[in-house]
Structure formats: structure tokens, C-alpha cells
Amino acid sequence: MSARRVAVTGVGMVTAHGAGWRRNMEAFKAGRDSTAEVRAFDGSGYRASRCAEARDFVFAYKPLRLRASRLDRASKLLLTAFDEAMAMASMDRFDEPAAVVLGTTLGGMLSGERYHADGLRRGFDRARVSLLTDYLAHSQAANLKLEYSIRGPSLTLSDACASGATAIGTAFHMVRAGETRVAVAGGYDTMSEFTFAGFNALQAVSPTLCRPFDARRDGLVLGEGAAVLILEEMESAVARGAAVLGEVLGYGSASDAFHMTRPDPEGRGAASAMRRALDDAGLSPEEIDYINAHGTATPLNDLMEARAVRAVFGGRDVPVSSVKPMVGHTLGAAGAVEAAVCLMAISGGFLPPNINCDEPDPQCPLRIVHGPEEGVELRTALSNSFGFGGTNASLALAGVRR
């Protein structure tokens, strides 16, 4: 049996730009910087206090089975993204068991943090147990399945900052192999002081701006968010009259086996992930029209990624940009958010700008998208996601192919 084509029929997202496909698409197209000083907690004592919180987020979804007052922030972000994805896919429920594959770096870390604070204040025998259950890494996926009565296969994956991309790639392979006809795939993470403090301790965050591929880059800016894609067998999607947004063509994953927090300087794992994604998609490097870079703006990561891109694409000037200066590094959500951005770029005919790169690093000789570029014909895109521990994932995406 030939491999099934995998359609994307719905996308939902929440970022620092706000909630919704249209709102995010306009902001990414314009190159809007949605980072600011942290508000969730006092950031004045940290080396860097800038981040990208979903400040305007209001949980408008009305749960049918769950109590909104008991839901943690991560579940609210995830349910909001999922609800939009389902609406875009013209679905209100699944007629058959659907797979749920979600990626997260932190899961319910914010709830765990609050449980600990509550225990210190009131005594752990009186601390809110609901916060402890929300701390479990799969709790948010469990809430989604409970709310929508989804009874298919379920996976919650944690692959550092590649988690969202790994989840989409895993779900893609499940649909393509015929294990399920429809899958919910994506990633999410929330802002927590524990994470904020950790990245500050590593000196991985910038005290000013996130500047991927700039000679002055000095670190990332943390963000939060969620993105969900509805993946379906193309034949089934077309048969039910769904509007197809695009396709997932391939997925590749590889490990550095080099260091827990530093990438392989030569980018061998990253290059391998890109090659695997291209092979999985049946594409050559010449057939990729845009690369969404992992682009964290740390000195080592950007240099490594530039070397990896050159190793795979040679001297070809394929457009490259990172959207992290706009919405921060959303950790487990990043791979899913950025896959959605690629679909936006393809369907909207634009290249998302790599803002804040005013002095391009000559050691990163890439064709950086410095400002908004519209009226561009894009057929395909490659989206990179890399993480601590040497995890590397790459997704090949395309518009609607006839």
C-alpha cells in the first residue's frame, strides 16, 4: 500500500501576538515585536527580565465537561488553540477515535510552582491537590481528551525545545502509516519563574533583544503559547469537503550526542535532521523555498545552525528567518507555532522577517529575511527545532498540491 498523503485541515494558536490564526498571521507578516518586561512575577532581580507573555489572552472557551475555574493556564492555552483548529477544520467532534500527540517541555510546571508556594504558605497537608495533579506532564492532554471525549491513541512527548515538532512528526507518521485517519498534534508551554530563573542562570537569555544571526546577539527571550494542527488522511479530508490548508510532507530527527546544553559546533545532528526530513518528503534541497530557523540568538546555536544549513543547502540562497524575536522562544510550543507560521507564509505568500538582525554575522552567511516580504510564491518550507541534550527535529511542509 502506498503511503497516505497527510493534510492539515485546521490550525489554532495562542502566542504573545494574541489568540487566533488571522491575528497571528498579520503580526508575523508585519514583523511585530510582542516582547516586553515580564509581568507574571517580579523580574527585577534577574540578569534579563524581558519575555513574551500571552498578555491579552482571555479564556473565552466554554467547557462542557470541565470546570473552567479548575483549569490551569497551560490547559487554557491548549484548549483555546485546539478549539480554533477544530473550527477551522469544520469539526465539532470526532466520529472515530483520533490520535492526540502533544509536545511540551514543562507540562504543568507553573502549577507545580504554585503548589510549592501554596504548601510553604499553608502547609503541604493543606495545599491545593488540584495544582499537584495539573503538574503531571500529560495533564493538559488529559483535560483535552476529557473535554472532547477523544478515545484514540495518546502520546505526550518531551523532547526539549524540539517537542512540538517531534509531536507533529510523530502524528504525521501515524496518519501516513494508516494507524489513524485523524490526529491532533502540537505543543504548548507556559511562562514560569522556575524556567525563567533557570535560563537566566545559564546566561542564555538576552538582557535586551533577541537578535538571531546578528553579530551582537547575546541570547534568547522566553515566550509562552500553544499551537495545534489537525492532521487528516488527504483522501478522507477531501471526501468530507474539508478546506485543506497544506500538507506535512516529511519529518526528520537526529541527536548530537555532544553536550547537555551546548550544540555540536559543526551542526551534524541538525544537518542530519534536515536531510532526514527531505528524504522522508521525497524532496531535494533545491525544492525548499523557505527555512524557518530555530534561531534562538545564542552565539553557539545560530553559528551551528548556519553551518548545518550550508552543509545541506550548499551555497543556495534559500530565504531563512527566525520568528523568535517576535514571540519569544515558546519551548515545547515552538516547533508547533513555527510549523503553523510556515503554513501561514505558504498560504499568504509572504516571508516572515527576522527582526533585530541589523548587523548580520559574517560567520552566518545565510540569506536572512530582514524585513517583511510579500507577494512571494512559496510551495514548500522546512521548519527546524533544536533543543538541550542535542535533540534536533525538522519538518517539511507544503501548500496544497494538486
N, C-alpha and C positions, 0 to 999 in steps of 0.2 A: 504494500500500500504506500502511495506517495505521501510525503509529509504535507500536513494541512497548512494552509495559509492562516495567519493569525491576525485578525482585525482588532483595531482599537475603536470601540464604539462610544465610549464615554470617558471623560476626564473631569476630575474635580480637584480643587486645590485651595489651600489657605497658606499664605505667606505674609511677610511683613508688608507686602503691597496691599493685602486685604484678601477677601474671600471671593472666589469665582474665576472662571476661565477668562471671561471678557475683561474684567478689571485687571487681572494679572497680565494678560496679553498686551494691553495698551501700555502698561507700566514697563514691561520688559522691552517692548518695541522702542519706547521713548528713552530708555536708559535711566529710569528714575532711581535715585538713591533713597532707600527706605530704612537706612540705619540711623540710629540716634543713641543718646545716652540711655543706659539701662534704667527701667522703672520698676521692674518686678522686685527688686531688692536694692539695698544701698551699695552702689558700686564705687563709691569714692575712695575706698582703701585699696583698690586694685590697680595694677600697672595699666590695664586697659579697661575702660568702662563703657565702650561703645558696643552695641549689638543690634540685632534686627528682630525685635519682638513683633508679634501679630497684635499690635496695639488696638486696632479698630475692630478686632474680631468680636462679634456678638453671636452667641449660640442661639440661632433662631430656629433650629430644627426642633420639632415637637415629637419626642419619643413616644412610641405606642406601648412598649413593654418595659422600658427602663425609666427610672426616676431621674429627671434632668438634674435635680439638686444633688444627687449622689454621684454623678459622673465626674471624673477627673478631667483636667484640661486636655490631656493627650487624647482621651476618648472623644471629647467635644470637637477637637480639630479633625480627628479621623472621621467621625460620623458626618461632619459638615462636608468634607471632601467627598466621601462616599455618596452622600445624598445627591450632590450635584452630578457626580459621574453617572449615577443611575438615571437621573432625569435626562441627561444628555443622551444616554443610551436608549431612551424611551422605555424604561423598565420601572415597575414599582415593586416587583418581586421576581424571584427566580422560579421557573416552572419545573426545574430539576435541580439536584444538588450541585452547587457551584463550589469551586475551589476558592479558598481565601489564603493568599500568600502575602504576608506583610513583613517589611523590614524596619527595624528600629535599633538604634544604638543604646538608648537609655530606657526604653519602655516607660514604666511609671516612676522614674527617678524623682520627679517633682513630688509625687505622692509619698514616696519613701522619705524624702527630705522633710515633708510636713509631718509625717508620722513621728519621726525622730524628735522634731521640735515640740510636738504635742506631748510626747512622752516625757521629755525633760521638764516641761512646764507643769503637767498634771499628774505625772507618774505613768509608767508604761502599762500598769494594770487598768488605767482609765483612758488611755489613748484610743483614738478612733480606729477601730479594726478595719473599717472600710478603706482607710488610707493604706493599710498594710496589704490588703488584697489587690488594690489598684497598683501597688508597686511591682507585682509579678509581671514579667516581660510580655506575657501573652494576654494580659487582662483587657487591653484595648481591643484586640481582635476578638476576644470572647464577648465583649459588650456588643460589638458589631454583629456577630453571629446570633446572639440572643435577640437583639432588636429586630433583625430581619429574618429570623428562623432559617439561617443558612446551614445546611447539614452535609455539605460536601467535605472534601479533604481540606485540612487546615495546617498551615505552617507559619510560625513566627520566626524570622531569621535575624540574627545579629552578626553582621559581617563588617563591624566598624562603620566607617563612612561610606562604604560600598553597599550597605544593607538594602537601600531602596532599589538600586539597580539589580542586585542579586535576587531580590524578591520578584521583580518584573521578569528577569531572565528565567527564573525557575518556573514561574507561572506560564510563561511563553512556551517553554519546552513541554509542560504538561498538556497544554492545549494542542500544540503541534503533534504530539505523540498520540493524541486521542484519549488521554486519561480523563479529560473533562472537556465539555464543549464551551464552558464559560468559566472565567476566573476573575476574581477581584485581586488586583495586585497594586502594591505601592509601598509607601513608607511614611513615617511620622516621627517627630521628636519635639519636646517642649524645652523651653528655657528653664534651667535650674541653677541655683547658686553653686551647687556641688560641681557641676560641669564647668561653669564659668570660672570658678576658682582653680579647677584643675588645669584648664587651658592657660590661665594666667601663670600658674606655677611652672608650666612648661615653657613659658615665654613664647607661645605660639600665636598669640593674639596681638593685633596691632593697636597701639595707643592712639592712632589717628584714623587712617583709612585703609581699607582693603584694596591693594593695588596689584592684581595678578599681572605677571610678566613685566612689571615696571622695575627699573634698575634700583629704585628706592624702596621696594616692597619690604615690609617688616612683620608680616603676619596676617592672619585671617581675622574676620569678625564673625562671631557666633550668631546664629539665627534659630528660628523655630518654624514649624509648619507641618503640613501634611499634603500628600498628593496621592490620588487613587486613579487607576486606569481599569476600565472594564475590557477584558480581552475575550474575544469570541472566535470560534471557527468562522472563517470568512464565508463559507457556504451557508452556514446557519444564519449568520448576520444578514446576508443579502436576502435570504429566503423570507426572513421576518420583516424585511423592509427597513432595516436599521440604516442610519446615516453613518457611513464609515469615515472616521477622521484620518486614519492612516493604518500602517502595519508595523508590527515588530518583525524584523527580518532575521535578526541574529543576536546571539549573546555569547560573550567570552569571559572567562575568569582565569586568573593565574595568581600565583603567590611569589613574593620576593624572596622569602626565607632569608632575610637580611638583618632586620633590626625591628624592635617593637615600635619605635616612634619615628625613625628615620627611613626614608625610601632608599631603595637601591639607586645609587647615583647615576647609573647608566640606564635606568628605566627598563630593565629587561622584563620584569613582571608586567609592567604597564604595556609595553610593546606586545608581549605575548597575548595579553587580554584583548587588545585591539585586533591582532591578527586572527585570533580565535573567533571573535565576533564577525569579522569579514568572511572567514571561511564558513562559518555557520550560516551566514546570509547568502553565500554564493556570490559575493561581491569582490571586486578588485579595489585597491586603494584609489584608483582613478575614478571610481564610480561614487565616491563620497563627496558631497557638495558642501558640507559644513561639519565642523567638530566642536561640540560643546565640551570645553576643557574642564577637568576637575578644578584646576586653577584656584588654589587656596590663598595664594600670595605669600606663602612662606618661602624663604630663599631656596631651600633644598627641593621642595615639591615642584615648583614651577620649572626649575632647571631640569629636573628629572623628566617631567612631562614633555618639555620641549625636545629633549633628546629622544624620548620614546616616539613622539610624533614624527620626528625627522627619520628615525630608523624605519618606520612603517611607510611613510609617505614620500621619503626622499626629499628632493628639492621642490616638490609641487607645492604651490602657494594656496593650499586649501584654507578658506576662512576659519579662524579659530577665535573663540571668546569664552570667557567665564562670566556667569551671571551672579556669582557670589558677592561682588561688591555692592549689588543692589539689594539682595535679600539675606545676606549672610550665609554662613555655612550651616545648613539645616541638619547636618549629621545624618541620621538614618533616613530622613526625608529627602536628602539632597539628590540621590540618584533618580527618585521618582519625580521630584519637582523639575529636574533638568531634562528628563525624558519628555515631560509634558511641554517644557519650553521648546524643545526640538520640534514637537508636533505643531506647536503654535507657529514657529518660524516657517515650517514647510507649508502649512495651510495658509498662513498670512503673507507669505512671500517677503520675509524680512530677515535680516541678520541681527540678533541681539548684540548690543555693543558691550565691549569690555571696558567699562568706565574706569576712570582714575589711572589709566596707563598713559601717562603724559611723557615719560622718558623710557621708551622701550629698552629692555635689557638686550644688548647685542649678543649675549650668550644664549638668548632665547629667540633665535631667528625664525619666527613664525609670522604668518600673515594675520596679525591681530586686527579685529574689527574695532576700530577706535570710536566710531560714532554710529548712530542709527543708519542703517542701510535698508531702504525699502525698494519694492519693485524688483525683487530678486527671485529668480526661478530656482527653487530648491526641490530636488527629488528625494534626496537621502541625507541622513545625518548620523554621526557617530557621537555617542554620549559617554564620557569617561567618568568613572567614580573610583577613587582610591582611598585606602584607609590605613589606620595604625595596624601594625602586625604584618604589613606587606600585602594586604588584600587589594586586588585590582579587578575591576569589572568594567565591561564595555558593552553598550547596546547599539545595534544598528537598526535605525528606524527609517520609514519611508512614508511618502504620501500615498494616496490611493492609486494603485496601479491597475490598469485595465488588462 
